[in-house]
Amino acid sequence: MTSALKIEWHDGGHEPQCKPNPAFPAGIDVDASNGAAVTCQTDLPHPAKRCGVYIVRCGVCGASVGLTTAGRPDDPRSVKVACKSMVRA
């Protein structure tokens, strides 16, 4: 499946101040889909350059999510997002 997700990284301008979580030496796969049946998923540049935030937006349905980074091994490495047009209340 081709992902419609676009990734922007916004630099926070500083280096991490804390040690990485040793439970996630290869990063974290973030599931922000809340169990939705229709999703998009994409890999993220890992690790991030330093502290900042990834803004991930779907070019089809407009769904978006923000993920903080610290420039460490425990940064997010992928994200799954629910399709906003398919979510029903």
Z-matrix of the N, CA and C atoms (Angstrom, degrees):
N
C 1 1.458
C 2 1.528 1 108.98
N 3 1.285 2 117.72 1 133.11
C 4 1.457 3 123.69 2 175.66
C 5 1.519 4 108.69 3 -83.13
N 6 1.299 5 116.02 4 130.88
C 7 1.457 6 120.48 5 -178.44
C 8 1.524 7 110.80 6 -85.19
N 9 1.328 8 115.67 7 136.36
C 10 1.461 9 121.64 8 175.36
C 11 1.526 10 110.65 9 -91.54
N 12 1.328 11 116.94 10 5.67
C 13 1.457 12 120.95 11 -176.29
C 14 1.526 13 111.31 12 -80.48
N 15 1.327 14 114.79 13 134.61
C 16 1.463 15 122.61 14 177.18
C 17 1.526 16 107.93 15 -112.41
N 18 1.315 17 115.80 16 137.45
C 19 1.464 18 121.41 17 -175.23
C 20 1.518 19 110.43 18 -111.75
N 21 1.339 20 116.20 19 129.39
C 22 1.469 21 122.56 20 170.85
C 23 1.522 22 106.91 21 -121.13
N 24 1.307 23 116.74 22 136.87
C 25 1.459 24 119.75 23 174.85
C 26 1.516 25 108.81 24 -114.47
N 27 1.317 26 116.76 25 129.23
C 28 1.460 27 122.98 26 179.76
C 29 1.522 28 108.11 27 -109.89
N 30 1.302 29 115.61 28 117.23
C 31 1.457 30 123.02 29 -176.78
C 32 1.522 31 110.82 30 -71.67
N 33 1.317 32 116.00 31 125.91
C 34 1.458 33 121.01 32 176.62
C 35 1.523 34 112.37 33 -79.87
N 36 1.336 35 116.35 34 -12.39
C 37 1.458 36 120.36 35 173.94
C 38 1.511 37 116.06 36 82.46
N 39 1.327 38 118.18 37 11.02
C 40 1.464 39 117.90 38 177.28
C 41 1.520 40 111.22 39 -146.76
N 42 1.314 41 115.50 40 160.86
C 43 1.459 42 123.36 41 -178.93
C 44 1.529 43 110.01 42 -84.77
N 45 1.333 44 117.62 43 158.74
C 46 1.466 45 120.56 44 179.87
C 47 1.527 46 111.41 45 -63.04
N 48 1.317 47 115.75 46 147.79
C 49 1.467 48 121.77 47 179.92
C 50 1.530 49 112.25 48 -106.08
N 51 1.327 50 117.26 49 -16.47
C 52 1.464 51 122.09 50 -177.65
C 53 1.519 52 110.08 51 -115.67
N 54 1.326 53 115.43 52 158.61
C 55 1.456 54 121.10 53 176.41
C 56 1.529 55 109.54 54 -73.80
N 57 1.341 56 117.58 55 152.45
C 58 1.461 57 120.24 56 178.75
C 59 1.528 58 111.42 57 -69.34
N 60 1.323 59 115.54 58 156.36
C 61 1.456 60 121.58 59 176.45
C 62 1.524 61 107.99 60 -72.85
N 63 1.339 62 118.68 61 117.77
C 64 1.468 63 120.50 62 -176.74
C 65 1.534 64 112.85 63 -67.75
N 66 1.320 65 118.26 64 -12.48
C 67 1.466 66 121.13 65 178.62
C 68 1.536 67 111.73 66 -73.39
N 69 1.339 68 117.52 67 -14.07
C 70 1.467 69 122.03 68 -177.43
C 71 1.532 70 110.76 69 -130.25
N 72 1.328 71 118.26 70 63.51
C 73 1.464 72 120.28 71 -176.31
C 74 1.528 73 113.98 72 -68.74
N 75 1.334 74 117.08 73 -17.97
C 76 1.471 75 120.95 74 -179.96
C 77 1.521 76 111.92 75 -113.08
N 78 1.326 77 118.06 76 15.81
C 79 1.453 78 121.74 77 177.85
C 80 1.513 79 113.52 78 95.58
N 81 1.327 80 114.72 79 179.24
C 82 1.463 81 122.50 80 -175.24
C 83 1.524 82 109.08 81 -122.17
N 84 1.334 83 115.45 82 133.38
C 85 1.463 84 121.51 83 171.31
C 86 1.527 85 106.51 84 -92.16
N 87 1.319 86 116.90 85 114.31
C 88 1.464 87 121.97 86 -175.81
C 89 1.528 88 109.60 87 -93.85
N 90 1.334 89 116.06 88 124.28
C 91 1.466 90 121.47 89 175.71
C 92 1.522 91 107.57 90 -106.80
N 93 1.328 92 115.93 91 100.67
C 94 1.465 93 121.92 92 179.32
C 95 1.524 94 110.59 93 -102.54
N 96 1.338 95 116.30 94 21.67
C 97 1.466 96 120.71 95 -175.50
C 98 1.520 97 113.78 96 -88.78
N 99 1.322 98 117.48 97 -12.80
C 100 1.469 99 121.89 98 -178.84
C 101 1.533 100 111.38 99 54.05
N 102 1.328 101 116.13 100 34.61
C 103 1.454 102 121.12 101 176.77
C 104 1.519 103 115.58 102 77.36
N 105 1.319 104 118.67 103 13.74
C 106 1.466 105 122.09 104 -178.78
C 107 1.528 106 110.56 105 -60.77
N 108 1.331 107 115.63 106 147.87
C 109 1.464 108 121.32 107 179.84
C 110 1.532 109 111.68 108 -74.30
N 111 1.332 110 117.65 109 -32.72
C 112 1.465 111 121.71 110 -178.85
C 113 1.529 112 108.13 111 -111.70
N 114 1.324 113 115.80 112 120.68
C 115 1.457 114 121.15 113 -176.13
C 116 1.527 115 110.47 114 -140.16
N 117 1.317 116 114.77 115 166.30
C 118 1.461 117 123.33 116 166.60
C 119 1.515 118 106.67 117 -123.84
N 120 1.312 119 115.80 118 149.31
C 121 1.454 120 120.82 119 179.33
C 122 1.519 121 108.71 120 -137.99
N 123 1.333 122 115.57 121 145.25
C 124 1.457 123 120.06 122 177.28
C 125 1.521 124 110.31 123 -146.86
N 126 1.320 125 115.46 124 151.20
C 127 1.459 126 121.09 125 171.46
C 128 1.518 127 108.38 126 -78.54
N 129 1.315 128 115.33 127 151.99
C 130 1.463 129 122.31 128 177.52
C 131 1.523 130 108.69 129 -113.10
N 132 1.327 131 118.57 130 149.74
C 133 1.462 132 119.49 131 172.79
C 134 1.532 133 108.35 132 -58.27
N 135 1.323 134 116.73 133 124.92
C 136 1.469 135 120.19 134 -172.53
C 137 1.511 136 110.51 135 -135.50
N 138 1.324 137 117.26 136 136.94
C 139 1.465 138 125.59 137 -14.21
C 140 1.523 139 110.25 138 -72.98
N 141 1.308 140 115.67 139 164.62
C 142 1.464 141 120.99 140 176.82
C 143 1.531 142 109.27 141 -65.25
N 144 1.318 143 116.03 142 164.05
C 145 1.467 144 120.51 143 -178.15
C 146 1.520 145 112.60 144 -62.83
N 147 1.331 146 116.20 145 -37.35
C 148 1.482 147 122.37 146 178.06
C 149 1.520 148 107.74 147 -173.87
N 150 1.304 149 118.26 148 -160.45
C 151 1.464 150 121.41 149 -179.24
C 152 1.524 151 109.76 150 -62.97
N 153 1.317 152 115.05 151 136.59
C 154 1.453 153 120.41 152 -179.47
C 155 1.516 154 110.11 153 175.09
N 156 1.334 155 115.82 154 -156.29
C 157 1.460 156 120.54 155 179.74
C 158 1.527 157 109.32 156 -147.66
N 159 1.323 158 115.57 157 136.82
C 160 1.460 159 121.73 158 168.56
C 161 1.523 160 107.55 159 -90.03
N 162 1.321 161 116.68 160 131.64
C 163 1.458 162 122.38 161 169.21
C 164 1.524 163 105.04 162 -108.65
N 165 1.325 164 116.17 163 120.01
C 166 1.453 165 121.92 164 -178.28
C 167 1.521 166 107.28 165 -114.27
N 168 1.346 167 116.29 166 122.90
C 169 1.467 168 121.72 167 -177.03
C 170 1.518 169 109.88 168 -127.00
N 171 1.333 170 115.51 169 142.96
C 172 1.447 171 121.13 170 174.65
C 173 1.520 172 109.25 171 -89.69
N 174 1.318 173 116.51 172 125.37
C 175 1.454 174 121.51 173 179.64
C 176 1.519 175 113.29 174 -75.97
N 177 1.338 176 117.92 175 -8.74
C 178 1.454 177 121.75 176 -179.49
C 179 1.527 178 111.30 177 -98.07
N 180 1.345 179 117.16 178 -55.29
C 181 1.469 180 119.70 179 -173.63
C 182 1.523 181 114.04 180 -103.10
N 183 1.346 182 117.94 181 -13.76
C 184 1.460 183 120.94 182 178.33
C 185 1.513 184 115.39 183 89.55
N 186 1.318 185 118.13 184 0.35
C 187 1.466 186 120.17 185 177.12
C 188 1.528 187 109.44 186 -60.00
N 189 1.330 188 116.77 187 147.23
C 190 1.465 189 119.92 188 177.93
C 191 1.521 190 110.23 189 -146.80
N 192 1.317 191 114.94 190 155.76
C 193 1.457 192 121.99 191 178.03
C 194 1.527 193 107.82 192 -148.96
N 195 1.326 194 116.15 193 146.64
C 196 1.459 195 122.08 194 175.67
C 197 1.516 196 109.62 195 -112.57
N 198 1.318 197 117.10 196 135.87
C 199 1.465 198 123.19 197 -179.00
C 200 1.516 199 109.30 198 -129.96
N 201 1.325 200 116.81 199 121.51
C 202 1.458 201 119.40 200 179.75
C 203 1.524 202 110.80 201 -76.27
N 204 1.330 203 114.77 202 152.06
C 205 1.456 204 122.08 203 178.31
C 206 1.522 205 109.56 204 -129.43
N 207 1.332 206 114.56 205 159.99
C 208 1.458 207 119.44 206 177.18
C 209 1.516 208 112.33 207 -132.91
N 210 1.341 209 117.01 208 3.93
C 211 1.462 210 118.92 209 -178.79
C 212 1.515 211 112.01 210 69.40
N 213 1.328 212 116.05 211 34.52
C 214 1.465 213 121.35 212 -177.44
C 215 1.534 214 109.69 213 -127.81
N 216 1.344 215 117.49 214 167.46
C 217 1.466 216 120.57 215 178.70
C 218 1.537 217 113.89 216 -60.22
N 219 1.316 218 118.37 217 -24.35
C 220 1.473 219 120.78 218 -177.95
C 221 1.533 220 113.26 219 -89.74
N 222 1.334 221 117.82 220 13.79
C 223 1.468 222 121.89 221 174.94
C 224 1.528 223 110.61 222 -66.01
N 225 1.346 224 117.47 223 160.73
C 226 1.468 225 120.24 224 172.92
C 227 1.529 226 110.26 225 -60.41
N 228 1.350 227 116.14 226 137.60
C 229 1.463 228 120.71 227 177.35
C 230 1.528 229 112.48 228 -112.48
N 231 1.345 230 116.02 229 -16.74
C 232 1.462 231 120.49 230 175.33
C 233 1.523 232 108.47 231 -156.17
N 234 1.349 233 115.09 232 162.62
C 235 1.459 234 119.74 233 177.80
C 236 1.529 235 108.97 234 -143.78
N 237 1.333 236 115.05 235 141.09
C 238 1.463 237 122.29 236 173.81
C 239 1.517 238 107.42 237 -116.32
N 240 1.353 239 116.11 238 130.43
C 241 1.465 240 122.58 239 -174.63
C 242 1.520 241 108.94 240 -124.76
N 243 1.348 242 117.06 241 138.42
C 244 1.466 243 121.62 242 176.49
C 245 1.521 244 109.83 243 -71.24
N 246 1.321 245 115.88 244 145.55
C 247 1.455 246 121.20 245 174.80
C 248 1.520 247 108.02 246 -73.72
N 249 1.325 248 116.55 247 116.40
C 250 1.467 249 121.97 248 -176.98
C 251 1.535 250 111.98 249 -62.80
N 252 1.314 251 117.00 250 -34.48
C 253 1.460 252 119.06 251 -178.60
C 254 1.525 253 112.45 252 -74.31
N 255 1.336 254 117.39 253 -14.98
C 256 1.463 255 120.88 254 -178.51
C 257 1.531 256 112.39 255 -102.97
N 258 1.338 257 118.19 256 -7.82
C 259 1.457 258 121.79 257 -179.22
C 260 1.517 259 108.68 258 -77.71
N 261 1.296 260 115.55 259 130.31
C 262 1.470 261 120.36 260 179.15
C 263 1.512 262 109.23 261 -115.99
N 264 1.329 263 116.33 262 140.60
C 265 1.468 264 121.05 263 -179.29
C 266 1.514 265 110.60 264 -78.31
